[in-house]
Amino acid sequence: MTTTPSTGGQFIAAIDQGTTSSRCMIFGADGRIVAVDQQEHCQIFPQPGWVEHDAAEIWTKVQSVVAEALRKANLTKDDIRAIGITNQRETTLLWDRHTGEPVHNAIVWQDTRTEALCKELGRNVGQDRYRRETGLPLASYFSGPKIRWLLDNVEGLRARAEAGDILFGTMDSWVIWNLTGGADGGVHVTDVTNASRTMLMNLHTLEWDQKILESMEVPAAVLPEIRSSAEVYGHAVGALQGVPVASALGDQQAALFGQTCFNVGEAKSTYGTGTFLLLNTGEKVVNSYHGLLTTVGYRIGKEKPVYALEGSIAVTGALVQWLRDQLGLISTASEIETLASTVEDNGGAYIVPAFSGLFAPYWRADARGVITGLTRYVTKGHLARAVLEATAWQTREVVDAMAKDSGVTLTALKVDGGMTSNNLLMQNIADVLDAPVVRPLVAETTALGAAYAAGLAVGFWPDLDTLRANWHRAAEWTPRMDGATRDREYKNWLKAVERTMGWLEEEDESTE
């Protein structure tokens, strides 16, 4: 591991470039937050199932939140020892290496435009064509097919890419490239966690897989260099001039790291727009036969990589937003807990939010959302409760799949993310998992994980044990539901999930 001479800075900054917003958080040596600034960016929906971001807008917002967080904490760049980056994963961007201009909006991880292409790439093998090398099923979620779509659909782009004029990056690469100088000497890198979500990196060699690049028709010239999650990639220009840029982790892996899940069998679940549950499997690549992803958890400097199993749920917090913005049943996200608490149970109603298909453990692009079990007895309180229960049951399905794949039984679930402030939901999750749910004192574990990795890279924190000692429990929920109720409700939930499948016919999918 590289350590740089101490610059005397007593703080670590983390840039968290997320799906709906970007923020900068500044942490002290005890892992507590000193300052935070956050700004939302536009969500662009050109067609049903398509989701895009304006990467130039995002970079402007990133610069703004960094400056504002420093101002709020009354700090200068000299107070910052290192910067860590964490980011929404799989979101795909191509830009001109000479001008720094994006050639098209970024295609967001939620975007489903590459479904037909994924089917075509699967040929006669289907979803598992690249699974052995990459740990991932062929799905519109991942970056590789998104790159191919851009190369095929933006005029003249393929020739420019093959000539070496175009760079590809997930948002970590875009932020680091701009942060270290952009067109004027910016460093073009990604880390193993983000690279493991492109469907182009071989999990075993941790390098771009030549055969897959050829079969997906992605020129190697566009790809960033793959580095570890904690090392100095370069030094910042601008407001943080000279500060080492020293970590990058995809947001879910950053949360695993921030939750200090360093031992095999430790798991965390992050409840945000979607929900992501990761289980540390150590230095072993565990193949999934139950709809999970095998991914890199993190890699510190030159140490061996640590792998994880991941269950990705597309829609959890986004379902609450839908209830608020599209249906108008609540006016703020936090009101859902109050509304759901007006009733004892779901009144027989179940909501399965397969808005753009089902993710783990099904990977069904043909599924669409359903509300089932409706009678005239059902009120908006019951629907609010069904919205929260959807998150709990989807978590249960992923935990069951993890147990089957890894043979590890979950003893407790560490949780983080925006939805963890909902106590009713946390109790609900403990009930359906029949396991304790634990929320840490610093719930912003994604940014914290990026800060921890950057701090390790520059010797700000000496080792993992120091980080573990920083972790403090803020709240814990233990199961209160009896087994018979749990089993009955789970059975009903699974029936509701079945109703979502096969909603789109083949011809519908190809025209979407």
KADAQUI-V261540 format. One record per residue. RES is the residue in three letters. SS is DSSP state (H for helix, E for strand, - for the rest). PHI is phi in radians with two decimals (* if undefined). Layout:
res:RES ss:SS phi:PHI
res:RES ss:SS phi:PHI
This chain:
res:MET ss:- phi:*
res:THR ss:- phi:-1.47
res:THR ss:- phi:-2.09
res:THR ss:- phi:-1.81
res:PRO ss:- phi:-1.00
res:SER ss:- phi:-1.07
res:THR ss:- phi:-1.69
res:GLY ss:- phi:1.55
res:GLY ss:- phi:-1.11
res:GLN ss:- phi:-1.77
res:PHE ss:E phi:-2.38
res:ILE ss:E phi:-2.08
res:ALA ss:E phi:-1.80
res:ALA ss:E phi:-2.17
res:ILE ss:E phi:-1.77
res:ASP ss:E phi:-1.97
res:GLN ss:E phi:-1.67
res:GLY ss:- phi:-1.72
res:THR ss:- phi:-1.19
res:THR ss:- phi:-1.92
res:SER ss:E phi:-2.71
res:SER ss:E phi:-2.08
res:ARG ss:E phi:-2.57
res:CYS ss:E phi:-2.12
res:MET ss:E phi:-2.15
res:ILE ss:E phi:-1.98
res:PHE ss:E phi:-2.06
res:GLY ss:- phi:-1.57
res:ALA ss:- phi:-1.10
res:ASP ss:- phi:-1.50
res:GLY ss:- phi:1.40
res:ARG ss:- phi:-1.55
res:ILE ss:E phi:-1.38
res:VAL ss:E phi:-1.69
res:ALA ss:E phi:-2.77
res:VAL ss:E phi:-2.57
res:ASP ss:E phi:-2.41
res:GLN ss:E phi:-2.48
res:GLN ss:E phi:-2.45
res:GLU ss:E phi:-1.40
res:HIS ss:- phi:-2.18
res:CYS ss:- phi:-1.23
res:GLN ss:- phi:-1.81
res:ILE ss:E phi:-1.94
res:PHE ss:- phi:-2.12
res:PRO ss:- phi:-1.19
res:GLN ss:- phi:-2.64
res:PRO ss:- phi:-0.98
res:GLY ss:- phi:1.48
res:TRP ss:- phi:-1.74
res:VAL ss:- phi:-2.41
res:GLU ss:E phi:-2.35
res:HIS ss:E phi:-2.25
res:ASP ss:- phi:-1.56
res:ALA ss:H phi:-1.15
res:ALA ss:H phi:-1.16
res:GLU ss:H phi:-1.07
res:ILE ss:H phi:-1.07
res:TRP ss:H phi:-1.11
res:THR ss:H phi:-1.05
res:LYS ss:H phi:-1.16
res:VAL ss:H phi:-1.04
res:GLN ss:H phi:-1.06
res:SER ss:H phi:-1.16
res:VAL ss:H phi:-1.20
res:VAL ss:H phi:-1.10
res:ALA ss:H phi:-1.07
res:GLU ss:H phi:-1.24
res:ALA ss:H phi:-1.13
res:LEU ss:H phi:-1.07
res:ARG ss:H phi:-1.10
res:LYS ss:H phi:-1.06
res:ALA ss:H phi:-1.51
res:ASN ss:- phi:1.00
res:LEU ss:- phi:-2.10
res:THR ss:- phi:-2.03
res:LYS ss:H phi:-1.04
res:ASP ss:H phi:-1.19
res:ASP ss:H phi:-1.48
res:ILE ss:E phi:-1.75
res:ARG ss:E phi:-1.39
res:ALA ss:E phi:-2.80
res:ILE ss:E phi:-2.07
res:GLY ss:E phi:-1.96
res:ILE ss:E phi:-2.10
res:THR ss:E phi:-2.37
res:ASN ss:E phi:-2.71
res:GLN ss:- phi:-1.01
res:ARG ss:- phi:-1.69
res:GLU ss:- phi:1.22
res:THR ss:- phi:-1.09
res:THR ss:E phi:-2.06
res:LEU ss:E phi:-2.35
res:LEU ss:E phi:-2.10
res:TRP ss:E phi:-2.48
res:ASP ss:E phi:-1.41
res:ARG ss:- phi:-1.21
res:HIS ss:- phi:-1.53
res:THR ss:- phi:-1.87
res:GLY ss:- phi:1.37
res:GLU ss:- phi:-1.43
res:PRO ss:E phi:-1.08
res:VAL ss:- phi:-1.50
res:HIS ss:- phi:-2.93
res:ASN ss:- phi:-1.00
res:ALA ss:E phi:-1.15
res:ILE ss:E phi:-1.67
res:VAL ss:- phi:-1.38
res:TRP ss:- phi:-0.92
res:GLN ss:- phi:-1.32
res:ASP ss:- phi:-1.21
res:THR ss:- phi:-1.94
res:ARG ss:- phi:-1.14
res:THR ss:- phi:-1.64
res:GLU ss:H phi:-0.99
res:ALA ss:H phi:-1.11
res:LEU ss:H phi:-1.08
res:CYS ss:H phi:-1.10
res:LYS ss:H phi:-1.07
res:GLU ss:H phi:-1.11
res:LEU ss:H phi:-1.15
res:GLY ss:H phi:-1.20
res:ARG ss:- phi:0.78
res:ASN ss:- phi:-1.55
res:VAL ss:- phi:-1.54
res:GLY ss:H phi:1.53
res:GLN ss:H phi:-0.98
res:ASP ss:H phi:-1.58
res:ARG ss:- phi:-0.94
res:TYR ss:- phi:-1.93
res:ARG ss:H phi:-1.14
res:ARG ss:H phi:-1.09
res:GLU ss:H phi:-1.40
res:THR ss:H phi:-1.88
res:GLY ss:- phi:1.37
res:LEU ss:- phi:-2.12
res:PRO ss:- phi:-1.41
res:LEU ss:- phi:-1.21
res:ALA ss:- phi:-2.57
res:SER ss:- phi:-1.15
res:TYR ss:- phi:-1.05
res:PHE ss:- phi:-1.58
res:SER ss:H phi:-1.32
res:GLY ss:H phi:-0.86
res:PRO ss:H phi:-1.08
res:LYS ss:H phi:-1.17
res:ILE ss:H phi:-1.06
res:ARG ss:H phi:-1.03
res:TRP ss:H phi:-1.05
res:LEU ss:H phi:-1.10
res:LEU ss:H phi:-1.10
res:ASP ss:H phi:-1.42
res:ASN ss:H phi:-1.98
res:VAL ss:- phi:-1.74
res:GLU ss:- phi:-0.99
res:GLY ss:- phi:1.34
res:LEU ss:H phi:-1.24
res:ARG ss:H phi:-1.05
res:ALA ss:H phi:-1.10
res:ARG ss:H phi:-1.13
res:ALA ss:H phi:-1.15
res:GLU ss:H phi:-1.19
res:ALA ss:- phi:-1.39
res:GLY ss:- phi:1.52
res:ASP ss:- phi:-1.61
res:ILE ss:E phi:-2.07
res:LEU ss:E phi:-1.98
res:PHE ss:E phi:-1.82
res:GLY ss:E phi:-2.77
res:THR ss:- phi:-1.41
res:MET ss:H phi:-1.15
res:ASP ss:H phi:-1.07
res:SER ss:H phi:-1.12
res:TRP ss:H phi:-1.10
res:VAL ss:H phi:-1.17
res:ILE ss:H phi:-1.12
res:TRP ss:H phi:-1.05
res:ASN ss:H phi:-1.20
res:LEU ss:H phi:-1.11
res:THR ss:- phi:-1.73
res:GLY ss:- phi:2.22
res:GLY ss:- phi:1.04
res:ALA ss:- phi:-1.08
res:ASP ss:- phi:-1.78
res:GLY ss:- phi:1.60
res:GLY ss:- phi:-1.06
res:VAL ss:- phi:-1.53
res:HIS ss:- phi:-1.78
res:VAL ss:E phi:-2.37
res:THR ss:E phi:-2.47
res:ASP ss:E phi:-1.92
res:VAL ss:H phi:-1.05
res:THR ss:H phi:-1.23
res:ASN ss:H phi:-1.20
res:ALA ss:H phi:-1.11
res:SER ss:- phi:-1.27
res:ARG ss:- phi:-1.84
res:THR ss:- phi:-1.52
res:MET ss:- phi:1.30
res:LEU ss:- phi:-2.06
res:MET ss:E phi:-1.75
res:ASN ss:E phi:-1.42
res:LEU ss:- phi:-1.08
res:HIS ss:- phi:-1.48
res:THR ss:- phi:-1.68
res:LEU ss:- phi:1.03
res:GLU ss:E phi:-2.25
res:TRP ss:E phi:-1.04
res:ASP ss:- phi:-1.61
res:GLN ss:H phi:-0.98
res:LYS ss:H phi:-1.12
res:ILE ss:H phi:-1.18
res:LEU ss:H phi:-1.00
res:GLU ss:H phi:-1.15
res:SER ss:H phi:-1.26
res:MET ss:H phi:-1.58
res:GLU ss:- phi:1.04
res:VAL ss:- phi:-1.94
res:PRO ss:- phi:-1.21
res:ALA ss:H phi:-1.06
res:ALA ss:H phi:-1.04
res:VAL ss:H phi:-1.47
res:LEU ss:- phi:-1.45
res:PRO ss:- phi:-1.34
res:GLU ss:E phi:-1.35
res:ILE ss:E phi:-1.54
res:ARG ss:E phi:-2.17
res:SER ss:- phi:-1.27
res:SER ss:- phi:-1.45
res:ALA ss:E phi:-2.43
res:GLU ss:E phi:-2.87
res:VAL ss:E phi:-1.41
res:TYR ss:E phi:-1.50
res:GLY ss:E phi:3.03
res:HIS ss:E phi:-2.15
res:ALA ss:- phi:-1.28
res:VAL ss:- phi:-1.98
res:GLY ss:H phi:1.38
res:ALA ss:H phi:-1.04
res:LEU ss:H phi:-1.93
res:GLN ss:- phi:-0.64
res:GLY ss:- phi:1.52
res:VAL ss:- phi:-1.33
res:PRO ss:E phi:-1.12
res:VAL ss:E phi:-1.60
res:ALA ss:E phi:-2.21
res:SER ss:E phi:-2.76
res:ALA ss:E phi:-2.59
res:LEU ss:E phi:-2.57
res:GLY ss:E phi:-0.99
res:ASP ss:H phi:-0.95
res:GLN ss:H phi:-1.28
res:GLN ss:H phi:-1.19
res:ALA ss:H phi:-1.08
res:ALA ss:H phi:-1.18
res:LEU ss:H phi:-1.03
res:PHE ss:H phi:-1.24
res:GLY ss:H phi:-1.16
res:GLN ss:- phi:-1.45
res:THR ss:- phi:0.92
res:CYS ss:- phi:-1.47
res:PHE ss:- phi:-1.59
res:ASN ss:- phi:-1.78
res:VAL ss:- phi:-0.99
res:GLY ss:- phi:1.61
res:GLU ss:- phi:-1.46
res:ALA ss:E phi:-2.35
res:LYS ss:E phi:-2.40
res:SER ss:E phi:-2.30
res:THR ss:E phi:-1.84
res:TYR ss:E phi:-1.81
res:GLY ss:- phi:-2.27
res:THR ss:- phi:-0.93
res:GLY ss:- phi:-2.02
res:THR ss:E phi:-2.24
res:PHE ss:E phi:-2.33
res:LEU ss:E phi:-1.92
res:LEU ss:E phi:-2.10
res:LEU ss:E phi:-2.11
res:ASN ss:E phi:-1.21
res:THR ss:E phi:-1.94
res:GLY ss:E phi:1.28
res:GLU ss:- phi:-1.47
res:LYS ss:- phi:-1.78
res:VAL ss:- phi:-1.44
res:VAL ss:- phi:-1.67
res:ASN ss:- phi:-1.29
res:SER ss:- phi:-1.77
res:TYR ss:- phi:-1.99
res:HIS ss:- phi:-2.27
res:GLY ss:- phi:1.42
res:LEU ss:- phi:-1.75
res:LEU ss:E phi:-1.84
res:THR ss:E phi:-1.77
res:THR ss:E phi:-2.51
res:VAL ss:E phi:-1.44
res:GLY ss:E phi:-1.36
res:TYR ss:E phi:-3.08
res:ARG ss:- phi:-2.50
res:ILE ss:E phi:-1.68
res:GLY ss:- phi:0.89
res:LYS ss:- phi:-1.63
res:GLU ss:- phi:-1.18
res:LYS ss:- phi:-1.18
res:PRO ss:- phi:-1.21
res:VAL ss:E phi:-1.92
res:TYR ss:E phi:-1.76
res:ALA ss:E phi:-2.58
res:LEU ss:E phi:-1.72
res:GLU ss:E phi:-2.29
res:GLY ss:E phi:-1.93
res:SER ss:E phi:-1.87
res:ILE ss:E phi:-1.94
res:ALA ss:- phi:-1.18
res:VAL ss:- phi:-2.26
res:THR ss:- phi:-2.32
res:GLY ss:H phi:-1.05
res:ALA ss:H phi:-1.10
res:LEU ss:H phi:-1.24
res:VAL ss:H phi:-1.14
res:GLN ss:H phi:-1.07
res:TRP ss:H phi:-1.10
res:LEU ss:H phi:-1.07
res:ARG ss:H phi:-1.37
res:ASP ss:H phi:-1.49
res:GLN ss:- phi:-1.52
res:LEU ss:- phi:-1.70
res:GLY ss:- phi:1.18
res:LEU ss:- phi:-1.35
res:ILE ss:- phi:-2.37
res:SER ss:- phi:-1.83
res:THR ss:- phi:-2.35
res:ALA ss:- phi:-1.04
res:SER ss:- phi:-1.20
res:GLU ss:H phi:-1.16
res:ILE ss:H phi:-1.09
res:GLU ss:H phi:-1.14
res:THR ss:H phi:-1.08
res:LEU ss:H phi:-1.13
res:ALA ss:H phi:-1.16
res:SER ss:- phi:-1.35
res:THR ss:- phi:-1.35
res:VAL ss:- phi:-2.23
res:GLU ss:- phi:-1.45
res:ASP ss:- phi:-2.65
res:ASN ss:- phi:-1.52
res:GLY ss:- phi:1.11
res:GLY ss:- phi:1.59
res:ALA ss:- phi:-1.69
res:TYR ss:E phi:-2.31
res:ILE ss:E phi:-2.08
res:VAL ss:E phi:-1.92
res:PRO ss:- phi:-1.52
res:ALA ss:- phi:-1.48
res:PHE ss:- phi:-1.07
res:SER ss:- phi:-2.27
res:GLY ss:- phi:1.62
res:LEU ss:E phi:-1.77
res:PHE ss:- phi:-1.56
res:ALA ss:- phi:-1.04
res:PRO ss:- phi:-1.62
res:TYR ss:- phi:-1.71
res:TRP ss:- phi:0.94
res:ARG ss:E phi:-2.01
res:ALA ss:- phi:-1.30
res:ASP ss:- phi:-1.50
res:ALA ss:- phi:-1.48
res:ARG ss:- phi:-2.39
res:GLY ss:- phi:-1.11
res:VAL ss:E phi:-2.40
res:ILE ss:E phi:-2.05
res:THR ss:E phi:-2.14
res:GLY ss:- phi:1.34
res:LEU ss:- phi:-1.26
res:THR ss:- phi:-2.34
res:ARG ss:- phi:-1.22
res:TYR ss:- phi:-1.21
res:VAL ss:- phi:-1.24
res:THR ss:- phi:-1.92
res:LYS ss:H phi:-1.15
res:GLY ss:H phi:-1.08
res:HIS ss:H phi:-1.12
res:LEU ss:H phi:-1.14
res:ALA ss:H phi:-1.05
res:ARG ss:H phi:-1.16
res:ALA ss:H phi:-1.12
res:VAL ss:H phi:-1.10
res:LEU ss:H phi:-1.17
res:GLU ss:H phi:-1.13
res:ALA ss:H phi:-1.01
res:THR ss:H phi:-1.17
res:ALA ss:H phi:-1.16
res:TRP ss:H phi:-1.21
res:GLN ss:H phi:-1.12
res:THR ss:H phi:-1.10
res:ARG ss:H phi:-1.04
res:GLU ss:H phi:-1.08
res:VAL ss:H phi:-1.22
res:VAL ss:H phi:-1.08
res:ASP ss:H phi:-1.06
res:ALA ss:H phi:-1.13
res:MET ss:H phi:-1.12
res:ALA ss:H phi:-1.09
res:LYS ss:H phi:-1.15
res:ASP ss:H phi:-1.28
res:SER ss:H phi:-1.80
res:GLY ss:- phi:1.28
res:VAL ss:- phi:-1.70
res:THR ss:- phi:-1.60
res:LEU ss:- phi:-1.20
res:THR ss:- phi:-1.71
res:ALA ss:E phi:-2.80
res:LEU ss:E phi:-2.04
res:LYS ss:E phi:-1.47
res:VAL ss:E phi:-2.11
res:ASP ss:E phi:-2.73
res:GLY ss:- phi:1.74
res:GLY ss:H phi:-0.99
res:MET ss:H phi:-1.26
res:THR ss:H phi:-1.25
res:SER ss:H phi:-1.33
res:ASN ss:- phi:-1.55
res:ASN ss:H phi:-1.15
res:LEU ss:H phi:-1.10
res:LEU ss:H phi:-1.11
res:MET ss:H phi:-1.08
res:GLN ss:H phi:-1.11
res:ASN ss:H phi:-1.02
res:ILE ss:H phi:-1.15
res:ALA ss:H phi:-1.03
res:ASP ss:H phi:-1.10
res:VAL ss:H phi:-1.36
res:LEU ss:H phi:-1.49
res:ASP ss:- phi:0.96
res:ALA ss:- phi:-2.64
res:PRO ss:E phi:-1.16
res:VAL ss:E phi:-2.03
res:VAL ss:E phi:-2.11
res:ARG ss:E phi:-1.89
res:PRO ss:E phi:-1.40
res:LEU ss:- phi:-1.10
res:VAL ss:- phi:-1.68
res:ALA ss:- phi:-1.35
res:GLU ss:- phi:-1.47
res:THR ss:H phi:-1.29
res:THR ss:H phi:-1.16
res:ALA ss:H phi:-1.11
res:LEU ss:H phi:-1.09
res:GLY ss:H phi:-1.06
res:ALA ss:H phi:-1.14
res:ALA ss:H phi:-1.14
res:TYR ss:H phi:-1.01
res:ALA ss:H phi:-1.14
res:ALA ss:H phi:-1.16
res:GLY ss:H phi:-1.09
res:LEU ss:H phi:-1.09
res:ALA ss:H phi:-1.09
res:VAL ss:- phi:-1.89
res:GLY ss:- phi:1.33
res:PHE ss:- phi:-1.20
res:TRP ss:- phi:-1.97
res:PRO ss:- phi:-1.32
res:ASP ss:- phi:-2.84
res:LEU ss:H phi:-1.13
res:ASP ss:H phi:-1.08
res:THR ss:H phi:-1.09
res:LEU ss:H phi:-1.16
res:ARG ss:H phi:-1.05
res:ALA ss:H phi:-1.15
res:ASN ss:H phi:-1.34
res:TRP ss:- phi:-1.34
res:HIS ss:- phi:-2.27
res:ARG ss:E phi:-1.37
res:ALA ss:E phi:-1.80
res:ALA ss:E phi:-2.72
res:GLU ss:E phi:-2.46
res:TRP ss:E phi:-2.05
res:THR ss:- phi:-1.96
res:PRO ss:- phi:-1.09
res:ARG ss:- phi:-2.19
res:MET ss:- phi:-1.52
res:ASP ss:- phi:-1.39
res:GLY ss:H phi:-0.98
res:ALA ss:H phi:-1.13
res:THR ss:H phi:-1.12
res:ARG ss:H phi:-1.03
res:ASP ss:H phi:-1.11
res:ARG ss:H phi:-1.13
res:GLU ss:H phi:-1.13
res:TYR ss:H phi:-1.12
res:LYS ss:H phi:-1.07
res:ASN ss:H phi:-1.12
res:TRP ss:H phi:-1.03
res:LEU ss:H phi:-1.09
res:LYS ss:H phi:-1.12
res:ALA ss:H phi:-1.13
res:VAL ss:H phi:-1.08
res:GLU ss:H phi:-0.97
res:ARG ss:H phi:-1.16
res:THR ss:H phi:-1.41
res:MET ss:- phi:-1.42
res:GLY ss:- phi:1.25
res:TRP ss:- phi:-1.15
res:LEU ss:- phi:-1.54
res:GLU ss:- phi:-1.49
res:GLU ss:H phi:-0.83
res:GLU ss:H phi:-1.20
res:ASP ss:H phi:-1.08
res:GLU ss:H phi:-1.10
res:SER ss:H phi:-1.24
res:THR ss:H phi:-1.63
res:GLU ss:- phi:-1.08
